[in-house]
């Protein structure tokens, strides 16, 4: 197996920031462009398409990332064969899933070309995730960053063309996204070593050795597959329910803000998770004390809590003004809805660490069962809530779903890892929140009629947030370790 140079977890986290920073900013800019390109119900149709892509992607690929990282240690001597075998699995799954996605897309849009493009985007995302999974195993962070940059820049460029020449064309927007992904994939394939051992025909041939790989991957990953499908359903499945129930009020703003929030959250959380997961798996395979892993998990949860707390306050107090300024009229979202959306995303990030005990042991069945229970709860609840309470009800159900999943994982003693609440840390977070809320409420009462008050409030919240993050002892420890490694 080809590996990068050994380095610290802190170094890898820092190195992964550009790999997530570029797609995050590109995603935010893309969403802004899409809200300008697609008028009326156009963005709602787009969000419906992407929900199908996300759910289909999890069936085809999402679960394989964990399997690849878990099994790569076992196939060190047959690494390129293992890599080709994984691609074979994905192609066969893609053929099956694409047929289902096409039917669902067609009966939601009644647009054949858009339905075909939905399947092509799914294919392009599958290939990107395949490349990025092995880049992660091999710690080729620079290659991943370059591929992400090519995809992001190309997507933005083609969407800009749509803004000027193909306004309100869903087909053109989807084509722009597909081409962007494929250009990034072209770099990953031709300008890395993925050509080594690759045969255009041979990778589809089923041999006894490949069937053995299939068996190992499915033994570990089949429950991960169910987990990814169910978890993504209770993350984005409300869009399908809103679409098929013909609910349109506030949906454009709700889905656009959620897309923006997920992009920003990816910037905050994914570099930490992507760098931590291989390190946690390495510690477990090396037989290290579980305390080392618990320390990483607890530290990461505290870090993302520190990052999310100011964000939650900003979206509650200034979110409606920000989205109106950024997206324009027609995409308004209330502060409480935005708060619930970001809270559900934060809880989703926390859950990725809470279930890590099942993941590292290969005991992924409980994850699948709990996610399935949560998915059924989300689906049934949204069927009743969406009609009466609209998008705010859906956002509330998303929070309840995440809490249900976390609670189910914590009550299972087979998880193997314990999570301490750290009362001093919780007191610090709650004190910061209480102080900021008090100041903003008082300022709003006395100064709300002042010109540019919305700008001043956002600046105030941002300054408090930056100070809170920089003064946090966890951030200081992280930066100090990084400096020591660099020296």
C-alpha angles and dihedrals in degrees: 000000000000112000136180122236116294114258142158127285089243092054091050092050091053091045092052092055094083090046089059099028094063096050091042094056091039090051092051091048091046092053090050091051092046092053087055096043098045113056129189110354092351094099090046088056090048092051089049090053093048091048089057090047092050094050093043090047092056091054093048102036120350095087093045094070091069091044092051093051092044096048101035089085090058093050100046091124093047098035101140091045088051091050093052092045090055090052090052091055092051095049093053092047091046092057092054097042095044091060091055093044091051092054093047092047093048095051090047097047107016086218117123097193093048089048091052090048089051089059092045092052088050089053092048093049090048091055093047092051090048092054094042093050091059092041085056093049091048091041091234092155094157092055091049091049093050093049091048090049093051092049093046097047093044092048092050092047095051092044089052088055089051089052091057102033110018105039116177093008112135091184093055092047093050091047090052091053092048094050091049092055093047094052090053090048091051089059092048092051103040102032099046132051095273089111089066110105092356119139119183090217103024096060089066094049114105113223130172089255091053091047088055089054089047089053094050093046094048092044089058100027108037092085089042086056091055090045094052093046094048095042093050090048092058089043099051105002091098087073090062091048092048090049097048092043088053093235110157106157109114093347095117093055093041095053094040092052092045089052090050092047093049090051092051092044090052088057091052100042113021099069088056094046096043093051094041100049098065090042092052091048090049092051091050095048090047090056095242121167112278088233088075090056093043088053091055093046095048093045092051093049090052091048094053090044089056091050096045099045096072089041092055091052093047095052093046096051103026105016098098092051092046094050092046091051093043102040103020131222117336093044100074118148125182120243094244091052091050090047091052092047093053092042090055090050091050091050089049089055091049092050090059087068097036092062095041092105091065091045099053092047093050089240095129098148094092090052090054093046094048093045090049091051089049092047092053090047091050094047096048094043094048091051088065101028098049095060094050106031102023121203095345089059090050091051090051092050089052090057093047090049093054092048090050092052093047091047092051091050094048095051092057110090090199088075086088098203125089124216120208122205095221098214095205090056093048091049090052093051094045092047091052091049093047093050094047094046091050093050094046093047092050092045091049091052096051103028105031092111092054117112114256091013091143090057092047092049092051091049090049093050091046094051092049090048095050092048091049092051096045093045094050111114091219091059090047091052091048094050092045092053090048092052091049091052092047091053 
